[in-house]
Amino acid sequence: MKVFYSDHFVLPLPEGHRFPMLKYSALRERVAASSVCGPGELREPDAVTDGEILRAHNPDYLRRVVSGTLTDKEVRRIGFPWSGRMVERSRRASGGTVGACLAALEEGFAANLAGGTHHAFASRGEGYCVFNDSAIAARAVQAAGLVERVVVIDTDVHQGNGTAAILAGDPSVFTFSIHGEKNFPFHKEKSDLDVPLPDGADDGTFLDALTAGLERSLDASDPGLAIYLAGADPFVGDRLGRLSVTKEGLAERDRIVLEGCRERGVPVAVTMAGGYSEDVRDIVDVHFGSVSRAGEMAHLNTERGLTHG
């Protein structure tokens, strides 16, 4: 299975910053040491071009991001200090999702060891998100004539507000978000399907709601591609999550989503989205579980000759 990584494009952060940047390199090292990828399948993505970004973002916003002329308020809202390296990393992370989508369309499953930047709006970033990789990638594969309809399956604990806003009114991309009702963002946008969960929701509550929401989303969208945000932050140990989902519950989440798509012949590009556990190893455990489950699905497809190329 092809897996894309961009952790070597380092985003410099001040000491004590709470974003767990270390998780990306730790996850890549774990994937590299596993059997998920064959030779040459762990890949550095291309950076998304201005043209690709502009299918999802406003020209003035892109200009100000690239030139470093965002206001102090805009920079605070994103949560990262501006630098040229921040811009390049954001381009590469979105490029990883484009690459994963293209690979999934050929082979059934692929993954980006970054991405899931679902709080980026057309004209602003927020919540550690600069460019919206899901919207960029969905429109890239559509513009290439590779697929007509896409579903975004967002299981990060925070609502995919930027994705919902950018893709509102676009019937060719269905947005499904299952998230903490009272968690960030405190003003929610309207996805095509929103499934809000109460604080403390456990495995059973989460998985029942996910199963029902996934079926509704796939029925309604009839997609040719799924972009799956496999956030690690519904985990009970997450500092920002407020839910009580175990690692076993999140592994079952991955099975439900990936097998549900596979049964319908829908290719899946997996992205990582958020994760803020105190111990980075917990975040990496959850993310690696998502990637390795996708790898198992890809292996089954290969064995049975069910690739999409």
C-alpha positions as CSV (number, residue, x, y, z in Angstrom):
1,M,0.0,0.0,0.0
2,K,1.3,3.5,-0.8
3,V,1.8,5.7,2.2
4,F,2.8,9.4,2.0
5,Y,4.8,11.3,4.6
6,S,5.9,14.9,5.1
7,D,7.4,15.0,8.6
8,H,10.9,15.9,7.3
9,F,9.4,19.3,6.2
10,V,9.7,20.5,9.7
11,L,7.3,23.2,11.1
12,P,9.4,25.1,13.7
13,L,7.4,25.5,16.9
14,P,8.4,27.4,20.1
15,E,9.4,25.3,23.1
16,G,6.3,24.2,25.1
17,H,3.9,24.4,22.1
18,R,1.1,21.9,22.8
19,F,0.9,20.6,19.2
20,P,2.5,17.1,19.1
21,M,4.6,17.5,16.0
22,L,6.8,14.6,17.1
23,K,3.9,12.2,16.3
24,Y,4.5,12.4,12.5
25,S,8.1,11.2,12.5
26,A,7.4,8.6,15.1
27,L,4.5,7.3,13.0
28,R,6.6,7.2,9.8
29,E,9.3,5.2,11.6
30,R,6.7,2.7,12.9
31,V,5.2,2.3,9.4
32,A,8.7,1.9,7.9
33,A,9.5,-0.8,10.4
34,S,6.3,-2.7,9.6
35,S,5.1,-4.7,6.6
36,V,2.4,-2.1,5.6
37,C,4.5,-0.8,2.7
38,G,6.4,-2.7,0.1
39,P,9.6,-1.4,-1.5
40,G,9.2,2.1,-2.8
41,E,5.7,2.5,-1.4
42,L,6.6,4.9,1.5
43,R,6.8,8.1,-0.4
44,E,7.4,11.9,-0.1
45,P,4.4,13.7,-1.6
46,D,4.5,16.5,-4.2
47,A,3.6,20.0,-2.9
48,V,0.1,21.1,-3.9
49,T,0.2,23.9,-6.5
50,D,-1.5,27.2,-6.3
51,G,-4.0,26.0,-8.8
52,E,-4.9,23.0,-6.7
53,I,-5.2,25.2,-3.6
54,L,-7.4,27.7,-5.3
55,R,-10.1,25.1,-6.0
56,A,-10.7,25.3,-2.2
57,H,-9.3,28.6,-1.0
58,N,-9.6,32.2,-1.9
59,P,-6.8,33.9,-3.9
60,D,-6.3,36.6,-1.3
61,Y,-6.0,34.1,1.5
62,L,-3.4,32.1,-0.4
63,R,-1.4,35.2,-1.3
64,R,-1.3,36.3,2.4
65,V,-0.3,32.8,3.6
66,V,2.5,32.5,1.0
67,S,3.8,36.1,1.5
68,G,3.6,36.0,5.3
69,T,1.2,38.9,5.5
70,L,-1.5,37.3,7.6
71,T,-2.6,39.5,10.5
72,D,-1.5,38.6,14.1
73,K,-5.1,37.6,14.8
74,E,-5.1,35.2,11.8
75,V,-1.9,33.7,12.9
76,R,-3.2,33.2,16.4
77,R,-6.3,31.6,15.0
78,I,-4.2,29.1,13.1
79,G,-2.1,28.4,16.2
80,F,1.3,28.1,14.4
81,P,3.8,30.9,14.0
82,W,4.2,31.9,10.4
83,S,7.3,30.8,8.5
84,G,8.2,29.7,5.0
85,R,8.6,26.2,6.3
86,M,5.1,26.3,7.7
87,V,3.8,27.1,4.2
88,E,5.9,24.3,2.6
89,R,4.8,21.8,5.1
90,S,1.2,22.7,4.6
91,R,1.6,22.3,0.9
92,R,3.2,18.9,1.3
93,A,0.7,17.7,3.8
94,S,-2.1,18.5,1.4
95,G,-0.1,16.9,-1.4
96,G,0.0,13.7,0.7
97,T,-3.8,13.6,0.6
98,V,-3.9,14.2,-3.1
99,G,-1.3,11.4,-3.6
100,A,-3.2,9.1,-1.3
101,C,-6.4,9.7,-3.3
102,L,-4.7,9.0,-6.6
103,A,-3.1,5.8,-5.2
104,A,-6.4,4.7,-3.6
105,L,-8.2,5.1,-6.9
106,E,-5.6,2.8,-8.5
107,E,-5.2,0.2,-5.7
108,G,-8.2,0.5,-3.4
109,F,-6.5,1.9,-0.3
110,A,-3.7,4.4,0.5
111,A,-2.7,6.7,3.4
112,N,-1.3,10.1,4.2
113,L,0.7,10.2,7.5
114,A,-0.5,13.8,7.9
115,G,-3.6,15.7,6.6
116,G,-7.0,15.9,8.1
117,T,-6.7,19.7,8.3
118,H,-10.4,20.1,8.4
119,H,-10.6,23.5,10.3
120,A,-9.2,25.5,7.3
121,F,-11.9,27.6,5.6
122,A,-11.8,29.1,2.1
123,S,-10.5,32.4,3.5
124,R,-8.9,31.6,6.8
125,G,-7.1,28.9,8.8
126,E,-7.8,27.8,12.4
127,G,-7.2,25.0,14.8
128,Y,-3.7,24.1,13.5
129,C,-5.0,24.0,9.9
130,V,-3.7,26.2,7.1
131,F,-5.0,24.5,3.9
132,N,-8.0,22.1,3.7
133,D,-6.5,19.0,2.3
134,S,-9.8,17.1,2.0
135,A,-11.4,19.8,-0.1
136,I,-8.2,20.3,-2.2
137,A,-7.8,16.6,-2.9
138,A,-11.5,15.9,-3.6
139,R,-11.5,18.6,-6.2
140,A,-8.2,17.6,-7.6
141,V,-9.3,14.1,-8.5
142,Q,-12.6,15.4,-9.8
143,A,-10.8,18.0,-12.0
144,A,-8.7,15.2,-13.4
145,G,-11.9,13.4,-14.4
146,L,-11.1,10.4,-12.2
147,V,-14.2,10.4,-10.1
148,E,-17.5,12.2,-10.0
149,R,-18.6,11.9,-6.3
150,V,-16.5,11.9,-3.1
151,V,-17.5,11.2,0.5
152,V,-15.5,12.7,3.4
153,I,-15.8,10.5,6.5
154,D,-14.6,12.7,9.4
155,T,-14.2,10.8,12.7
156,D,-11.9,13.4,14.4
157,V,-13.4,14.4,17.7
158,H,-13.7,18.0,16.5
159,Q,-16.3,18.9,13.8
160,G,-14.9,19.4,10.3
161,N,-16.2,22.9,10.1
162,G,-13.9,24.2,7.4
163,T,-14.6,21.2,5.2
164,A,-18.3,21.6,5.7
165,A,-18.2,25.3,4.8
166,I,-16.0,25.0,1.7
167,L,-18.1,22.2,0.3
168,A,-21.5,23.5,1.3
169,G,-23.8,23.4,-1.7
170,D,-21.6,21.1,-3.6
171,P,-23.7,17.9,-4.3
172,S,-20.7,16.1,-5.7
173,V,-18.9,15.9,-2.3
174,F,-20.8,14.5,0.8
175,T,-19.5,15.6,4.2
176,F,-20.1,13.4,7.2
177,S,-18.7,14.4,10.6
178,I,-19.1,12.5,13.9
179,H,-17.7,14.6,16.7
180,G,-18.1,15.9,20.3
181,E,-21.2,18.0,20.5
182,K,-19.7,20.4,23.1
183,N,-16.1,20.4,21.9
184,F,-14.3,22.8,19.6
185,P,-15.3,24.4,17.3
186,F,-18.0,26.0,19.5
187,H,-19.8,27.3,16.4
188,K,-20.5,24.3,14.2
189,E,-21.0,24.5,10.5
190,K,-23.6,22.3,8.7
191,S,-22.1,19.2,7.1
192,D,-24.3,17.0,4.9
193,L,-24.5,14.7,7.9
194,D,-23.5,15.7,11.4
195,V,-23.6,13.2,14.3
196,P,-22.8,15.0,17.6
197,L,-21.9,12.9,20.6
198,P,-22.2,13.9,24.3
199,D,-19.1,14.3,26.5
200,G,-17.9,10.9,27.8
201,A,-19.4,8.9,25.0
202,D,-18.0,5.3,25.2
203,D,-17.2,2.7,22.7
204,G,-20.7,1.4,22.3
205,T,-22.3,4.9,21.8
206,F,-19.5,6.0,19.4
207,L,-19.6,2.8,17.3
208,D,-23.4,2.6,17.1
209,A,-23.6,6.2,15.9
210,L,-20.7,5.7,13.5
211,T,-22.2,2.6,11.9
212,A,-25.5,4.3,11.3
213,G,-24.0,7.5,10.0
214,L,-21.6,5.7,7.7
215,E,-24.4,3.7,6.1
216,R,-26.5,6.8,5.6
217,S,-23.5,8.7,4.1
218,L,-22.6,5.9,1.7
219,D,-26.2,5.4,0.6
220,A,-26.7,9.2,0.1
221,S,-23.4,9.9,-1.7
222,D,-22.9,6.8,-3.9
223,P,-19.2,7.8,-3.9
224,G,-16.3,6.8,-6.2
225,L,-13.8,7.7,-3.5
226,A,-13.8,8.1,0.3
227,I,-11.5,10.4,2.2
228,Y,-11.3,9.0,5.8
229,L,-10.1,11.3,8.6
230,A,-9.0,8.8,11.3
231,G,-8.4,11.2,14.2
232,A,-6.8,9.8,17.3
233,D,-8.5,12.3,19.5
234,P,-11.7,10.4,20.4
235,F,-9.4,8.3,22.6
236,V,-10.2,8.4,26.3
237,G,-6.7,9.6,27.1
238,D,-6.8,12.6,24.8
239,R,-6.3,16.0,26.4
240,L,-8.7,17.7,24.1
241,G,-11.1,14.9,23.3
242,R,-13.7,14.7,26.1
243,L,-14.9,11.3,24.8
244,S,-14.2,7.9,26.4
245,V,-13.4,5.7,23.3
246,T,-10.7,3.0,23.9
247,K,-7.9,2.0,21.5
248,E,-10.0,-1.2,20.9
249,G,-13.0,1.0,20.1
250,L,-10.9,3.0,17.6
251,A,-9.6,-0.1,16.0
252,E,-13.2,-1.2,15.5
253,R,-14.0,2.2,14.1
254,D,-11.3,1.6,11.5
255,R,-12.7,-1.8,10.7
256,I,-16.2,-0.5,10.3
257,V,-15.2,2.4,8.0
258,L,-12.7,0.5,5.9
259,E,-14.6,-2.7,5.5
260,G,-17.8,-0.8,4.9
261,C,-16.3,1.0,2.0
262,R,-14.5,-2.1,0.7
263,E,-17.8,-4.0,0.6
264,R,-19.2,-1.3,-1.7
265,G,-16.1,-1.1,-3.8
266,V,-15.3,2.4,-2.7
267,P,-11.5,3.3,-2.6
268,V,-10.3,4.9,0.6
269,A,-7.6,7.5,1.3
270,V,-6.8,7.6,5.0
271,T,-5.6,10.8,6.7
272,M,-4.5,11.2,10.3
273,A,-6.2,14.4,11.6
274,G,-5.9,15.2,15.3
275,G,-4.5,13.5,18.4
276,Y,-3.4,15.2,21.6
277,S,-2.7,12.6,24.2
278,E,-0.1,13.4,26.8
279,D,1.9,10.4,25.8
280,V,2.7,10.6,22.1
281,R,3.0,6.8,21.9
282,D,-0.8,6.6,22.5
283,I,-1.4,8.9,19.5
284,V,1.0,6.9,17.3
285,D,-0.7,3.6,18.4
286,V,-4.1,4.8,17.2
287,H,-2.8,6.3,13.9
288,F,-0.7,3.2,13.2
289,G,-3.8,1.0,13.8
290,S,-5.6,3.0,11.2
291,V,-2.8,2.7,8.6
292,S,-2.2,-1.0,9.3
293,R,-5.9,-1.8,8.9
294,A,-5.9,0.0,5.6
295,G,-2.8,-2.0,4.6
296,E,-4.7,-5.2,5.4
297,M,-7.6,-4.2,3.2
298,A,-5.1,-3.3,0.4
299,H,-3.5,-6.7,0.8
300,L,-6.8,-8.5,0.5
301,N,-7.6,-6.5,-2.7
302,T,-4.3,-7.5,-4.2
303,E,-4.8,-11.1,-3.3
304,R,-8.2,-11.2,-5.0
305,G,-7.2,-9.0,-7.9
306,L,-9.6,-6.2,-6.9
307,T,-7.4,-3.2,-7.6
308,H,-9.1,-0.2,-9.2
309,G,-6.5,0.7,-11.9
